[in-house]
């Protein structure tokens, strides 16, 4: 079994960040704090507060890759959809709205409005939206705007 990513795979990362990473884990109840989409040739699309960017996968020491059973066409579509999301930012308010949703608190309108904004995506939402737009649901029964890094953990993720 190989751990090399294929185009369209998503990866999960524990960034080792001392401040933001633990906050994301706490707020989203996740054992990992970051998710990325592999677009090929050693590059990923990943969310950053200033906007999603293309980065070399080598910037992370260890990425655990998914193994979704996707066709070549689906993989290419995930890649293209992830590329279309470049520049999509997020802020602390977006993380707070996702945390609110994660903890099952009553959902005020501002939380739903914030979660539903396709122009604001944290990393796991970016992954889920790219897959959704490619016709693949990653977490059945969960809206893509409510997907946390921890919800992306599944049996088809290698190396955990």
Secondary structure, 3 states (H helix, E strand, C coil): CCCCCCCCCEEEECCCCCCHHHHHHHHHCCCCCEEEEEEECCEEEECCCCCCEEEEHHHCCCCEEECCCCCHHHHHHHHHHHHHCCCCECCHHHHHHHHHHHCCCCCCHHHHHHHCCCCECCHHHHHHHHHHHCCCCCCCCCCHHHCCCHHHCCCCECCC
